[in-house]
Amino acid sequence: MNWHDKLKVAILNNNTQEVYQLIVDIPKENLKTIEDLLSAQTLISQGIEMLERDKQELQKQMLQIKLAQKFLE
């Protein structure tokens, strides 16, 4: 399975850890044509959007935990 397919599967499965790792480890030697580059750009954008949503959700959860801790004090 090539990098593009792995990233597509990770995005579809909402696997944020895999998406992050694939974005960090972009195989530049495999991205030779303009079509490959444009496809990679689109997939990376989708992956970043997914990571941002996950980050926002984690921030909400952390705030809820902090409020619960404050309430219990």
Number of C-alpha atoms within 10 A of each C-alpha: 5 8 16 19 11 14 23 16 14 18 21 11 11 15 15 18 11 17 26 18 11 18 18 10 10 14 12 8 6 12 16 9 9 9 10 13 14 12 14 18 12 12 19 22 13 16 25 17 12 18 19 13 12 14 13 12 12 12 12 12 12 12 12 12 12 12 11 11 10 9 8 7 5
